[in-house]
Amino acid sequence: MATLIDRRTTEATSLLARDYQLELLEVALKRNTIVVLDTGTGKTFIAIMLLQHLANQENNRAVSALGSGGTPRRRLGVFLVNM
């Protein structure tokens, strides 16, 4: 399977992503995804890696837009938690 994520460690932390977390991240990058895993298996970590990837893409687009005289769009990430 071709991988979208070449690095196993994230840029923001030194945490090491497990193979199943990277698989789920790749799925989430391709389509809307709801991740259901047991407590402590890294759902939040997967979400953070996804947001980090999307933010990096957005930053690259913003730099390109500014270079061509365009206005960058802003995005918002939201976590919903049932407490």
N, C-alpha and C positions, 0 to 999 in steps of 0.2 A: 504494500500500500504506500503510495506517495505521501510524504508527510508535509504538512504546512508549517510545522514548527520544527526548526532545525536544532534549536538549543533545548537542552533538558533543564537548564536552570533559568529562572526568570531574571529580568534586569533589575527589578526592585528589591529582590531578596536573594538569599543564597539557598532557599529551599529547593529541594530536588523533586520535580514532578514525577509521579509514578506513571507507568505505561498506560493504565486505564484512564488516568486523568488527562493525559495528552490525547488519547483517542476521543474522549468526550469533548475536549476542547476543539479538536478538528471538526467534529460533527456540529458543534455550536457555531463555528465559524462559517459553515456552509448553509445552515438553516436554523429556524427557531427551534429551541430545544428546552425541555424540562428535564433536569437531572434529578433522579431519585436514587439516593444512596444512604447507607446507614450513617448514624452519627459518628463524626470523627474521621470520615473517609475523604474529606477534601472538597466538598461542594463549594464552599466559599473560596477556596484556593483556585478552583477551576473558574469561577466567576471573575475573580481578580485577574487571572491570566487573560481571560477573554476581554475584559475592559481595558487592560493594559495594551493588548494587541490592537484593539479598535482605536484607542487613543493615539497610539503610534501611527496608525494609518491616517487618522484625522489630522495629526500634526504635519505629516508629509503632504497631505492635500492642501492644508492651510498655507504652507510655505510655497507650494506651487501656485496657489490662487493669488497670494500676495505678489509673487513675482510677475504675474500676468495682469495685475491691477484689479483683481477680483476681491471680493469680501469673503473671508472664511466663515463657515457655518459653525455654530456651537452645538454640542451634544450634551446630553445629561444621562448619567447612569443611575438607576434606582434599584435598591434591594428591598424586596417585600418580605417581611418577617412576621410569622404568626407567633405571638407571645402569649 
